[in-house]
Amino acid sequence: MSVRKISGFTIFEMMIVVAITGIATAFAVPEFQDMMARNRVGAAADEMVNALSAARNTAISRRRDVVMTRTGTVWESRLDNATTGIKLGRLETQSPVIATFWQGATVSNDVTQMTFEPSGLVKKTSGGTESLSLTIRYCDSGSRRETGKDITVSRIGRIVAKKHSSLSTCNP
């Protein structure tokens, strides 16, 4: 009578594989969460850049004012007038992405309206009609290390997006 040898894994080998898998998962999950936060912030910033660029381009091509109005986390763009003008677009920032507004080095939540003129210039139309230099900082409230993105709208209507470099300013 012949004896058949049964091959397979021992319990010790299985425990080692489970331990290695657990260690790899412990490192991968936080990195995955940070990557998702960066993607959310990047997508929100890109949508805002596109909305701002579209508003400016429409103002130039139609030779009419385009007014962008912010109510909470929602931006709307309208032709000629903030309330009765033809609605051109709507953009809402989704949670957990947070947008803060800066004029110079100061947080300024009074920027609720801006107007792109037919010349391409931008001006603040809420709280005065002075020229506007605005930075919108996008951050993810759930991220541990994500540093955010800044969108700067200069007085001449130039729109620039770049990665924000200070962790303490974005997620204190």
Secondary structure, DSSP 8 states (H G I E B T S, - for coil): ----------HHHHHHHHHHHHHHHHHHHHHHHHHHHHHHHHHHHHHHHHHHHHHHHHHHHHTS-EEEEEETTEEEEEES-TTTS-EEEEEE--TTEEEEEEETTEE-TT--EEEE-TTS-EEE-SS---B--EEEEEEETT-SS---EEEEE-TT--EEEEE---HHHH--
